[in-house]
């Protein structure tokens, strides 16, 4: 089994429309670095943001968080630092994040 076989990807999406508040600059320069600082020590390997090019309702942002393995994911979300990550969300959006775990087909 290779290292890639044990990695776990979580996608965090924000669904909305033009009337919803989402501060893309804050998200990229403050929130994602906060996520990395909080969870890297538990096994978060990367956090990347993708912004679909649409001008209508739907997915505004997709964040891919890649963890070393299942234990790293569970430990990060159970860590004391998780509260600070979640408390930061209202500073850049009025939308609720939706977390989805990716699974190979």
C-alpha positions as CSV (number, residue, x, y, z in Angstrom):
1,X,0.0,0.0,0.0
2,X,1.4,3.4,-1.0
3,X,1.1,6.7,1.0
4,X,-1.5,7.8,-1.5
5,X,-3.7,4.8,-0.6
6,X,-4.0,6.0,3.0
7,X,-4.6,9.7,2.3
8,X,-8.1,11.1,3.1
9,X,-9.5,14.1,1.2
10,X,-12.2,16.3,2.6
11,X,-14.0,18.9,0.5
12,X,-15.5,21.9,2.2
13,X,-18.0,23.8,0.0
14,X,-19.9,27.0,0.3
15,X,-23.1,27.2,-1.6
16,X,-24.8,30.5,-2.3
17,X,-25.4,33.3,-4.8
18,X,-24.3,36.9,-5.4
19,X,-26.3,38.2,-2.5
20,X,-24.2,36.1,0.0
21,X,-21.2,37.5,1.7
22,X,-17.9,35.7,1.0
23,X,-14.6,37.5,1.5
24,X,-12.3,35.6,-0.9
25,X,-9.2,37.6,0.0
26,X,-9.7,36.9,3.8
27,X,-10.3,33.2,3.0
28,X,-7.1,32.9,1.0
29,X,-4.8,35.0,3.1
30,X,-6.1,34.4,6.6
31,X,-8.4,31.4,6.9
32,X,-6.5,28.8,4.9
33,X,-3.2,29.6,6.7
34,X,-5.1,29.3,10.0
35,X,-6.4,25.8,8.9
36,X,-2.8,24.8,8.0
37,X,-1.3,26.1,11.3
38,X,-4.0,24.4,13.3
39,X,-4.0,21.0,11.7
40,X,-0.7,20.4,10.0
41,X,0.8,19.0,13.2
42,X,-2.0,16.4,13.2
43,X,-1.4,15.3,9.6
44,X,-3.0,17.9,7.3
45,X,-0.9,17.8,4.2
46,X,-2.5,20.5,2.2
47,X,-5.5,22.9,2.0
48,X,-6.3,24.4,-1.4
49,X,-9.2,26.7,-2.5
50,X,-10.9,26.5,-5.9
51,X,-13.3,29.1,-7.1
52,X,-15.7,28.0,-9.9
53,X,-16.2,30.6,-12.6
54,X,-19.9,31.0,-12.4
55,X,-22.1,34.1,-12.1
56,X,-25.2,32.3,-10.7
57,X,-26.3,30.4,-7.6
58,X,-24.4,27.3,-6.7
59,X,-21.0,26.4,-5.4
60,X,-19.0,29.6,-4.7
61,X,-15.9,27.9,-3.2
62,X,-14.5,24.4,-2.9
63,X,-11.7,23.8,-0.4
64,X,-9.7,20.5,-0.6
65,X,-8.1,19.4,2.6
66,X,-5.8,16.4,2.3
67,X,-4.9,14.5,5.4
68,X,-2.2,11.9,5.9
69,X,-4.7,9.2,6.9
70,X,-7.9,8.6,8.8
71,X,-6.3,9.0,12.2
72,X,-5.0,12.4,11.1
73,X,-8.4,13.5,10.0
74,X,-10.1,12.4,13.2
75,X,-7.4,13.9,15.4
76,X,-7.5,17.3,13.7
77,X,-11.3,17.6,13.9
78,X,-11.2,16.5,17.6
79,X,-8.3,18.9,18.4
80,X,-8.6,22.0,20.6
81,X,-7.6,24.0,17.6
82,X,-10.7,23.0,15.7
83,X,-12.8,25.5,17.7
84,X,-10.6,28.4,16.4
85,X,-10.9,27.2,12.8
86,X,-14.7,27.1,13.1
87,X,-15.0,30.4,14.9
88,X,-13.1,32.1,12.0
89,X,-15.9,31.2,9.5
90,X,-18.2,34.1,10.3
91,X,-15.4,36.5,9.7
92,X,-15.4,35.8,6.0
93,X,-18.9,34.5,5.1
94,X,-22.5,34.3,6.2
95,X,-22.7,30.8,4.6
96,X,-22.5,27.5,6.4
97,X,-19.7,25.2,5.3
98,X,-20.6,21.7,4.0
99,X,-18.0,19.0,4.5
100,X,-17.9,16.0,2.2
101,X,-15.4,13.2,2.3
102,X,-14.1,12.1,-1.1
103,X,-14.1,8.4,-1.9
104,X,-12.7,6.6,-4.9
105,X,-15.2,5.2,-7.3
